Amino acid sequence: MAWYLYTSGLVKLVAPKPEPEALRGWLGSRPESLATSDLARTEFRRARPRWRRWRARSSTP
């Protein structure tokens, strides 16, 4: 069996919020593999620059 991750789940794995730790812990406790779609990979690549801009803005005093 494989666990399917939507784009929002992939983004949460790199986002600086409390949810990623819970998601990482849950995924780490599963022996099954992870799967996603080609569309999710494309959406993730498009979301990364937006997330980096958001992170840069939120880290400035």
Kinemage of the C-alpha trace (Angstrom):
@kinemage 1
@onewidth
@group {chain A} dominant
@subgroup {mainchain}
@vectorlist {calphas} color= white
{ca met a 1} P 0.000 0.000 0.000
{ca ala a 2} L 1.169 3.548 -0.713
{ca trp a 3} L 0.092 6.848 0.828
{ca tyr a 4} L -0.867 9.501 -1.699
{ca leu a 5} L 0.240 13.064 -0.928
{ca tyr a 6} L -1.561 16.007 -2.473
{ca thr a 7} L 0.368 19.203 -3.195
{ca ser a 8} L -0.755 20.764 0.094
{ca gly a 9} L 0.826 17.865 1.980
{ca leu a 10} L 4.082 18.233 0.082
{ca val a 11} L 4.186 21.970 0.770
{ca lys a 12} L 3.510 21.363 4.473
{ca leu a 13} L 6.648 19.241 4.632
{ca val a 14} L 8.773 22.326 3.866
{ca ala a 15} L 6.615 25.050 5.446
{ca pro a 16} L 7.726 26.544 8.800
{ca lys a 17} L 4.524 25.778 10.685
{ca pro a 18} L 3.559 23.270 13.414
{ca glu a 19} L 1.727 20.950 11.012
{ca pro a 20} L 4.868 19.700 9.234
{ca glu a 21} L 6.240 18.090 12.386
{ca ala a 22} L 3.011 16.178 12.944
{ca leu a 23} L 2.918 15.152 9.272
{ca arg a 24} L 6.579 14.091 9.286
{ca gly a 25} L 6.014 12.055 12.438
{ca trp a 26} L 2.964 10.374 10.989
{ca leu a 27} L 4.692 9.610 7.687
{ca gly a 28} L 7.798 8.361 9.508
{ca ser a 29} L 5.745 5.843 11.449
{ca arg a 30} L 4.415 4.250 8.254
{ca pro a 31} L 6.391 1.541 6.456
{ca glu a 32} L 4.484 2.091 3.204
{ca ser a 33} L 5.843 4.189 0.379
{ca leu a 34} L 4.626 7.631 -0.678
{ca ala a 35} L 3.123 8.515 -4.017
{ca thr a 36} L 2.007 11.673 -5.761
{ca ser a 37} L 1.030 12.727 -9.254
{ca asp a 38} L 2.879 14.553 -11.998
{ca leu a 39} L 0.441 17.428 -11.482
{ca ala a 40} L 1.382 17.646 -7.783
{ca arg a 41} L 5.059 17.809 -8.709
{ca thr a 42} L 4.333 20.679 -11.102
{ca glu a 43} L 2.182 22.498 -8.541
{ca phe a 44} L 4.852 22.009 -5.872
{ca arg a 45} L 7.555 23.482 -8.102
{ca arg a 46} L 5.310 26.481 -8.716
{ca ala a 47} L 4.503 26.868 -5.002
{ca arg a 48} L 8.116 26.813 -3.807
{ca pro a 49} L 9.054 30.336 -5.031
{ca arg a 50} L 5.856 31.765 -3.503
{ca trp a 51} L 6.610 30.032 -0.219
{ca arg a 52} L 10.191 31.357 -0.236
{ca arg a 53} L 8.932 34.923 -0.837
{ca trp a 54} L 6.432 34.528 2.003
{ca arg a 55} L 9.139 33.173 4.295
{ca ala a 56} L 11.483 36.067 3.440
{ca arg a 57} L 8.762 38.625 4.180
{ca ser a 58} L 7.692 37.003 7.439
{ca ser a 59} L 11.237 36.716 8.801
{ca thr a 60} L 12.035 40.429 8.492
{ca pro a 61} L 11.336 42.501 11.626
